[in-house]
């Protein structure tokens, strides 16, 4: 009987799902109406909710037995979705009929707040709500504070809400003891400034992310180390400095600890992490790591799967002989490996490996990993000492998506079977090696990013694009090679957004079909292109166009500066263009370089009003007329270069309207008049490559934030920013020579070059107010007066050239305080007096820095300041300042002797008055030798007089 009863229960258990589904269990009618109301009010028209069974609708999850709606996921909507929630104000009461909700995601809906009386406080009756995702919105602290009315809430995601005041929010939430938050994500909120808020009252926390904020200072143990239940802590991408609190090693439940991308200082060996044996994810990357770390110190961490130890220093050594755990992600960038990475032979589960800049030489362990570990997705080996040909695995590797072996010493031809062996590559970077020969056939269907720049590859560019490269490529960099021919077949690359072919030998004209490709970036500079620009190029819609260093001629198309509303950079320099500049108004253009052409006429700058342009270079053309006679109300202009033209007239004070201008080159023109005093207002002022995460490579499973945390960068760059960093810059005369100033340092320079004009008057005494000035060149003008002492206060000055003027007076001694000076010249003026002391930087300057000043003396000049002739017959050309200095020196000398005589005389009288034995002794000495001394003097004087009579 008992057996039959048990058997019946088993049958019922097996049939229960069928009984439930067969009973026609459906979602509740009132909940269905509520969902449709939410869809209508929030303009979710793209949701294809068909039929009456709401439990089958997309983004809706119901309880499997009761049919109540339990989860709503309205996050990550299509890119074309535009919020229409009554000006992005949420009516939270719409969700009240869904009484059994456990999880709600409203991520990325551009919500700014809640309607009055319809905020999150109305959700206090949703007693089952455990998880709320409000990330990627614009909520403020007051709106978020109402969440304390939801006592069941355990998981709160507020990532990327820039209006949240971090410290206020932490205090508000901590005051409500009924709110037992276990997971809080405050990543990228932007409202966290200063030191870490006190977190000790959040004792229930299990996971906390404050990554990508503006926190700084030292990380104190107060509060943080009281979170004894903490399992995941992410403080990455802040500005913390100093030591890591040792008490973190007492958080024995930690599974994830990410302190990467700060300024922490940690010296190994350390026992800090030895007791946290539960760690699965540890990233200390991009901090100041020093000393020697032995991986054997993690021998008890059998769960460790992610380890990030890259460092910002160059003296951190890692000893890796064997790893007692199986890693998924490993980052050792910039570390010094004690031995070749033979530990890779034991790693079977690696999915991402970064050994960049580890000074490695042998590729054998890496090749073994490629052949034996089919899980590998990312392999970064850039900046090492690998040599020889590029070797590929014997068998096809299906999963490898990212391969970077750039900046090594690899050579030979590229393997012809690279597509067969690595068919699913998404990112391939082999730049800056010594590969030669033709480009092999590459048929990787998923390849988006290809960088083969800085090699010796030689091939017909037309064949390369018609036969050897995948059709769907997004980014191609073949610059600095030996590609030749014309590129007519490139015009069918409809998906190509970035093409860099600079510094090759490509010739011919630009084809008309190039206008049909929606390039973001096109760089064909420093080739052998000829002919004229197609008229259609002004309508192509580029963000950046570089055609400099070719043989292009004719006029510049009239609409090239207004080609689109997204153009950032236009570089047509070093060609043979003629005529005038057609630019009238462009609201997005930021950099324009038209130098080294044959352009002429007056240069109209009225179009700067309302523009965003930051750098203009029109140097080495034939422009004429008045310069800088403009009426500009507002402009972000930072660099203006107009050297070697035919501009005349005075430098108008209107130049000072450019309040952000800090690079000014007007040299080699015909400018006259004085240097405007307002120029002292120029100078640097504060006007207020992204990577993709590898979190998906870590299938951490139990980690709450596993998808958001990672340590290794896929180099799917923001291609446009990458181009700006590597390819944009201006050629400036600085430190006595022409230098290319790249994007990263260009706007950190402060340069004024007014040389080779006809400027007169004095150098402004207030020049020191340009405190960040790095280069000052006023040579080859007609400037007079003295060199201002105030120049010595320009502590950032690297180059000072005042030569070939009519400056007078002495060289200020205070100039020796300019300890960073690399170029110095006051040659060919009318300066006088001694040269500067040969010490510090001034010991490096030879006589060429002072020559052409007849009245200068002292080293390194051959003329001495202390010759017999100079002391007996002073110069008749002394200035008033020189004579005044000599009078002051004589007065000081006379006063010193008089004071010495008075003090000595009265001192002797005082001593003799009180010391009677000294007084008697002195009188006896005078009696004994006085007559002898007197007779000797008389005889000596008579001999001198007799000798004079004889002569």
ChimeraX attribute file (.defattr): number of C-alpha atoms within 10 A of each C-alpha:
attribute: neighborCount
match mode: 1-to-1
recipient: residues
	/A:1	6
	/A:2	7
	/A:3	7
	/A:4	9
	/A:5	10
	/A:6	11
	/A:7	12
	/A:8	12
	/A:9	11
	/A:10	12
	/A:11	11
	/A:12	13
	/A:13	12
	/A:14	11
	/A:15	11
	/A:16	12
	/A:17	13
	/A:18	11
	/A:19	13
	/A:20	13
	/A:21	12
	/A:22	9
	/A:23	9
	/A:24	8
	/A:25	14
	/A:26	18
	/A:27	19
	/A:28	17
	/A:29	12
	/A:30	10
	/A:31	19
	/A:32	20
	/A:33	14
	/A:34	17
	/A:35	21
	/A:36	14
	/A:37	14
	/A:38	17
	/A:39	16
	/A:40	12
	/A:41	16
	/A:42	19
	/A:43	16
	/A:44	18
	/A:45	11
	/A:46	10
	/A:47	13
	/A:48	9
	/A:49	17
	/A:50	10
	/A:51	8
	/A:52	13
	/A:53	15
	/A:54	25
	/A:55	20
	/A:56	15
	/A:57	15
	/A:58	14
	/A:59	15
	/A:60	17
	/A:61	19
	/A:62	20
	/A:63	14
	/A:64	14
	/A:65	11
	/A:66	13
	/A:67	18
	/A:68	21
	/A:69	25
	/A:70	20
	/A:71	20
	/A:72	21
	/A:73	17
	/A:74	18
	/A:75	17
	/A:76	13
	/A:77	16
	/A:78	8
	/A:79	6
	/A:80	6
	/A:81	13
	/A:82	13
	/A:83	16
	/A:84	16
	/A:85	20
	/A:86	14
	/A:87	11
	/A:88	19
	/A:89	20
	/A:90	23
	/A:91	21
	/A:92	18
	/A:93	17
	/A:94	17
	/A:95	19
	/A:96	16
	/A:97	16
	/A:98	20
	/A:99	17
	/A:100	20
	/A:101	23
	/A:102	19
	/A:103	19
	/A:104	20
	/A:105	19
	/A:106	19
	/A:107	22
	/A:108	19
	/A:109	24
	/A:110	22
	/A:111	24
	/A:112	18
	/A:113	23
	/A:114	20
	/A:115	17
	/A:116	9
	/A:117	11
	/A:118	16
	/A:119	19
	/A:120	22
	/A:121	18
	/A:122	19
	/A:123	21
	/A:124	18
	/A:125	15
	/A:126	21
	/A:127	15
	/A:128	17
	/A:129	23
	/A:130	19
	/A:131	20
	/A:132	21
	/A:133	20
	/A:134	25
	/A:135	26
	/A:136	23
	/A:137	22
	/A:138	20
	/A:139	23
	/A:140	18
	/A:141	19
	/A:142	14
	/A:143	16
	/A:144	20
	/A:145	17
	/A:146	17
	/A:147	20
	/A:148	23
	/A:149	18
	/A:150	22
	/A:151	21
	/A:152	20
	/A:153	25
	/A:154	19
	/A:155	21
	/A:156	20
	/A:157	21
	/A:158	24
	/A:159	24
	/A:160	24
	/A:161	26
	/A:162	20
	/A:163	16
	/A:164	23
	/A:165	17
	/A:166	21
	/A:167	18
	/A:168	16
	/A:169	18
	/A:170	17
	/A:171	16
	/A:172	15
	/A:173	20
	/A:174	20
	/A:175	12
	/A:176	14
	/A:177	14
	/A:178	14
	/A:179	19
	/A:180	20
	/A:181	25
	/A:182	20
	/A:183	23
	/A:184	18
	/A:185	23
	/A:186	25
	/A:187	26
	/A:188	22
	/A:189	26
	/A:190	21
	/A:191	22
	/A:192	27
	/A:193	17
	/A:194	15
	/A:195	16
	/A:196	22
	/A:197	18
	/A:198	16
	/A:199	18
	/A:200	17
	/A:201	18
	/A:202	26
	/A:203	19
	/A:204	18
	/A:205	23
	/A:206	22
	/A:207	24
	/A:208	23
	/A:209	24
	/A:210	24
	/A:211	26
	/A:212	21
	/A:213	24
	/A:214	19
	/A:215	26
	/A:216	17
	/A:217	16
	/A:218	18
	/A:219	17
	/A:220	17
	/A:221	15
	/A:222	14
	/A:223	15
	/A:224	23
	/A:225	19
	/A:226	18
	/A:227	20
	/A:228	19
	/A:229	18
	/A:230	24
	/A:231	23
	/A:232	24
	/A:233	22
	/A:234	23
	/A:235	22
	/A:236	26
	/A:237	21
	/A:238	22
	/A:239	20
	/A:240	26
	/A:241	17
	/A:242	15
	/A:243	15
	/A:244	18
	/A:245	15
	/A:246	14
	/A:247	15
	/A:248	20
	/A:249	18
	/A:250	16
	/A:251	20
	/A:252	18
	/A:253	19
	/A:254	24
	/A:255	22
	/A:256	25
	/A:257	20
	/A:258	23
	/A:259	24
	/A:260	26
	/A:261	24
	/A:262	22
	/A:263	22
	/A:264	23
	/A:265	14
	/A:266	16
	/A:267	14
	/A:268	15
	/A:269	12
	/A:270	13
	/A:271	12
	/A:272	15
	/A:273	19
	/A:274	17
	/A:275	17
	/A:276	20
	/A:277	19
	/A:278	19
	/A:279	25
	/A:280	21
	/A:281	27
	/A:282	24
	/A:283	25
	/A:284	23
	/A:285	26
	/A:286	23
	/A:287	22
	/A:288	23
	/A:289	25
	/A:290	20
	/A:291	13
	/A:292	19
	/A:293	19
	/A:294	16
	/A:295	14
	/A:296	14
	/A:297	13
	/A:298	20
	/A:299	15
	/A:300	15
	/A:301	19
	/A:302	16
	/A:303	16
	/A:304	23
	/A:305	21
	/A:306	24
	/A:307	23
	/A:308	23
	/A:309	23
	/A:310	30
	/A:311	22
	/A:312	19
	/A:313	13
	/A:314	14
	/A:315	15
	/A:316	21
	/A:317	20
	/A:318	21
	/A:319	16
	/A:320	18
	/A:321	17
	/A:322	17
	/A:323	16
	/A:324	17
	/A:325	17
	/A:326	16
	/A:327	23
	/A:328	23
	/A:329	27
	/A:330	22
	/A:331	24
	/A:332	22
	/A:333	26
	/A:334	25
	/A:335	26
	/A:336	20
	/A:337	20
	/A:338	15
	/A:339	12
	/A:340	17
	/A:341	20
	/A:342	17
	/A:343	13
	/A:344	21
	/A:345	15
	/A:346	13
	/A:347	19
	/A:348	16
	/A:349	16
	/A:350	24
	/A:351	22
	/A:352	26
	/A:353	22
	/A:354	23
	/A:355	24
	/A:356	23
	/A:357	21
	/A:358	24
	/A:359	19
	/A:360	19
	/A:361	14
	/A:362	15
	/A:363	18
	/A:364	15
	/A:365	15
	/A:366	19
	/A:367	16
	/A:368	16
	/A:369	22
	/A:370	21
	/A:371	16
	/A:372	17
	/A:373	19
	/A:374	18
	/A:375	19
	/A:376	25
	/A:377	24
	/A:378	26
	/A:379	24
	/A:380	23
	/A:381	25
	/A:382	24
	/A:383	21
	/A:384	20
	/A:385	17
	/A:386	22
	/A:387	16
	/A:388	13
	/A:389	15
	/A:390	17
	/A:391	13
	/A:392	17
	/A:393	16
	/A:394	12
	/A:395	13
	/A:396	19
	/A:397	23
	/A:398	16
	/A:399	17
	/A:400	23
	/A:401	20
	/A:402	23
	/A:403	21
	/A:404	21
	/A:405	22
	/A:406	24
	/A:407	21
	/A:408	21
	/A:409	18
	/A:410	23
	/A:411	17
	/A:412	16
	/A:413	17
	/A:414	20
	/A:415	15
	/A:416	13
	/A:417	15
	/A:418	20
	/A:419	18
	/A:420	15
	/A:421	18
	/A:422	20
	/A:423	21
	/A:424	21
	/A:425	25
	/A:426	21
	/A:427	22
	/A:428	20
	/A:429	20
	/A:430	23
	/A:431	24
	/A:432	21
	/A:433	21
	/A:434	20
	/A:435	26
	/A:436	17
	/A:437	14
	/A:438	18
	/A:439	22
	/A:440	18
	/A:441	17
	/A:442	19
	/A:443	18
	/A:444	20
	/A:445	16
	/A:446	15
	/A:447	24
	/A:448	20
	/A:449	22
	/A:450	20
	/A:451	19
	/A:452	22
	/A:453	24
	/A:454	21
	/A:455	21
	/A:456	21
	/A:457	23
	/A:458	17
	/A:459	18
	/A:460	17
	/A:461	25
	/A:462	18
	/A:463	17
	/A:464	20
	/A:465	18
	/A:466	17
	/A:467	14
	/A:468	16
	/A:469	20
	/A:470	19
	/A:471	20
	/A:472	16
	/A:473	22
	/A:474	19
	/A:475	22
	/A:476	19
	/A:477	19
	/A:478	22
	/A:479	24
	/A:480	21
	/A:481	21
	/A:482	22
	/A:483	26
	/A:484	18
	/A:485	17
	/A:486	20
	/A:487	21
	/A:488	19
	/A:489	17
	/A:490	19
	/A:491	17
	/A:492	15
	/A:493	20
	/A:494	15
	/A:495	15
	/A:496	22
	/A:497	20
	/A:498	24
	/A:499	19
	/A:500	21
	/A:501	24
	/A:502	25
	/A:503	21
	/A:504	22
	/A:505	21
	/A:506	25
	/A:507	18
	/A:508	17
	/A:509	18
	/A:510	20
	/A:511	15
	/A:512	14
	/A:513	15
	/A:514	21
	/A:515	19
	/A:516	16
	/A:517	18
	/A:518	18
	/A:519	22
	/A:520	21
	/A:521	25
	/A:522	21
	/A:523	21
	/A:524	24
	/A:525	24
	/A:526	22
	/A:527	21
	/A:528	20
	/A:529	24
	/A:530	17
	/A:531	14
	/A:532	17
	/A:533	21
	/A:534	16
	/A:535	15
	/A:536	16
	/A:537	20
	/A:538	19
	/A:539	15
	/A:540	18
	/A:541	22
	/A:542	26
	/A:543	23
	/A:544	23
	/A:545	22
	/A:546	21
	/A:547	22
	/A:548	24
	/A:549	21
	/A:550	21
	/A:551	20
	/A:552	25
	/A:553	17
	/A:554	14
	/A:555	17
	/A:556	23
	/A:557	17
	/A:558	15
	/A:559	17
	/A:560	23
	/A:561	25
	/A:562	20
	/A:563	18
	/A:564	19
	/A:565	14
	/A:566	16
	/A:567	23
	/A:568	24
	/A:569	23
	/A:570	22
	/A:571	20
	/A:572	23
	/A:573	24
	/A:574	21
	/A:575	22
	/A:576	20
	/A:577	25
	/A:578	16
	/A:579	14
	/A:580	18
	/A:581	21
	/A:582	15
	/A:583	16
	/A:584	14
	/A:585	17
	/A:586	23
	/A:587	19
	/A:588	19
	/A:589	23
	/A:590	18
	/A:591	22
	/A:592	22
	/A:593	22
	/A:594	22
	/A:595	26
	/A:596	21
	/A:597	21
	/A:598	20
	/A:599	24
	/A:600	17
	/A:601	14
	/A:602	16
	/A:603	17
	/A:604	17
	/A:605	16
	/A:606	15
	/A:607	14
	/A:608	22
	/A:609	17
	/A:610	16
	/A:611	18
	/A:612	18
	/A:613	23
	/A:614	19
	/A:615	23
	/A:616	20
	/A:617	22
	/A:618	23
	/A:619	24
	/A:620	21
	/A:621	21
	/A:622	20
	/A:623	23
	/A:624	17
	/A:625	15
	/A:626	19
	/A:627	22
	/A:628	19
	/A:629	17
	/A:630	16
	/A:631	13
	/A:632	18
	/A:633	11
	/A:634	14
	/A:635	18
	/A:636	19
	/A:637	22
	/A:638	23
	/A:639	24
	/A:640	19
	/A:641	23
	/A:642	22
	/A:643	25
	/A:644	21
	/A:645	21
	/A:646	21
	/A:647	26
	/A:648	17
	/A:649	17
	/A:650	19
	/A:651	21
	/A:652	17
	/A:653	15
	/A:654	15
	/A:655	20
	/A:656	18
	/A:657	18
	/A:658	18
	/A:659	18
	/A:660	20
	/A:661	26
	/A:662	26
	/A:663	26
	/A:664	21
	/A:665	22
	/A:666	23
	/A:667	25
	/A:668	21
	/A:669	21
	/A:670	20
	/A:671	24
	/A:672	17
	/A:673	16
	/A:674	18
	/A:675	20
	/A:676	16
	/A:677	14
	/A:678	16
	/A:679	20
	/A:680	16
	/A:681	19
	/A:682	27
	/A:683	23
	/A:684	21
	/A:685	13
	/A:686	5
	/A:687	7
	/A:688	3
	/A:689	14
	/A:690	14
	/A:691	12
	/A:692	14
	/A:693	17
	/A:694	20
	/A:695	18
	/A:696	12
	/A:697	20
	/A:698	23
	/A:699	12
	/A:700	17
	/A:701	9
	/A:702	8
	/A:703	17
	/A:704	17
	/A:705	20
	/A:706	18
	/A:707	16
	/A:708	13
	/A:709	23
	/A:710	24
	/A:711	29
	/A:712	29
	/A:713	19
	/A:714	22
	/A:715	22
	/A:716	18
	/A:717	17
	/A:718	12
	/A:719	19
	/A:720	17
	/A:721	12
	/A:722	13
	/A:723	18
	/A:724	18
	/A:725	15
	/A:726	11
	/A:727	15
	/A:728	19
	/A:729	20
	/A:730	22
	/A:731	16
	/A:732	21
	/A:733	19
	/A:734	22
	/A:735	20
	/A:736	16
	/A:737	10
	/A:738	11
	/A:739	13
	/A:740	14
	/A:741	18
	/A:742	16
	/A:743	16
	/A:744	12
	/A:745	10
	/A:746	19
	/A:747	18
	/A:748	15
	/A:749	18
	/A:750	24
	/A:751	27
	/A:752	23
	/A:753	22
	/A:754	23
	/A:755	24
	/A:756	21
	/A:757	21
	/A:758	21
	/A:759	24
	/A:760	18
	/A:761	15
	/A:762	17
	/A:763	21
	/A:764	18
	/A:765	15
	/A:766	16
	/A:767	23
	/A:768	18
	/A:769	17
	/A:770	19
	/A:771	19
	/A:772	20
	/A:773	24
	/A:774	25
	/A:775	24
	/A:776	23
	/A:777	24
	/A:778	24
	/A:779	24
	/A:780	21
	/A:781	21
	/A:782	21
	/A:783	25
	/A:784	18
	/A:785	16
	/A:786	18
	/A:787	20
	/A:788	17
	/A:789	16
	/A:790	16
	/A:791	25
	/A:792	18
	/A:793	17
	/A:794	20
	/A:795	18
	/A:796	17
	/A:797	24
	/A:798	20
	/A:799	21
	/A:800	22
	/A:801	21
	/A:802	24
	/A:803	24
	/A:804	21
	/A:805	22
	/A:806	21
	/A:807	26
	/A:808	17
	/A:809	21
	/A:810	20
	/A:811	20
	/A:812	17
	/A:813	13
	/A:814	13
	/A:815	20
	/A:816	17
	/A:817	16
	/A:818	20
	/A:819	16
	/A:820	17
	/A:821	22
	/A:822	16
	/A:823	20
	/A:824	24
	/A:825	21
	/A:826	23
	/A:827	21
	/A:828	21
	/A:829	24
	/A:830	21
	/A:831	25
	/A:832	20
	/A:833	17
	/A:834	19
	/A:835	21
	/A:836	20
	/A:837	15
	/A:838	15
	/A:839	11
	/A:840	13
	/A:841	17
	/A:842	22
	/A:843	12
	/A:844	13
	/A:845	16
	/A:846	15
	/A:847	15
	/A:848	14
	/A:849	20
	/A:850	24
	/A:851	18
	/A:852	17
	/A:853	18
	/A:854	14
	/A:855	18
	/A:856	23
	/A:857	21
	/A:858	17
	/A:859	18
	/A:860	21
	/A:861	17
	/A:862	9
	/A:863	14
	/A:864	14
	/A:865	17
	/A:866	10
	/A:867	9
	/A:868	9
	/A:869	9
	/A:870	11
	/A:871	10
	/A:872	8
	/A:873	8
	/A:874	9
	/A:875	11
	/A:876	6
	/A:877	9
	/A:878	14
	/A:879	14
	/A:880	10
	/A:881	11
	/A:882	14
	/A:883	11
	/A:884	11
	/A:885	11
	/A:886	12
	/A:887	12
	/A:888	10
	/A:889	11
	/A:890	11
	/A:891	10
	/A:892	11
	/A:893	11
	/A:894	11
	/A:895	11
	/A:896	11
	/A:897	10
	/A:898	11
	/A:899	10
	/A:900	11
	/A:901	12
	/A:902	10
	/A:903	10
	/A:904	12
	/A:905	10
	/A:906	11
	/A:907	11
	/A:908	10
	/A:909	12
	/A:910	11
	/A:911	12
	/A:912	16
	/A:913	11
	/A:914	10
	/A:915	11
	/A:916	11
	/A:917	10
	/A:918	12
	/A:919	14
	/A:920	11
	/A:921	12
	/A:922	13
	/A:923	11
	/A:924	11
	/A:925	10
	/A:926	12
	/A:927	11
	/A:928	11
	/A:929	10
	/A:930	12
	/A:931	10
	/A:932	11
	/A:933	11
	/A:934	10
	/A:935	10
	/A:936	10
	/A:937	10
	/A:938	10
	/A:939	10
	/A:940	10
	/A:941	10
	/A:942	11
	/A:943	10
	/A:944	10
	/A:945	10
	/A:946	10
	/A:947	9
	/A:948	9
	/A:949	7
	/A:950	6
	/A:951	5
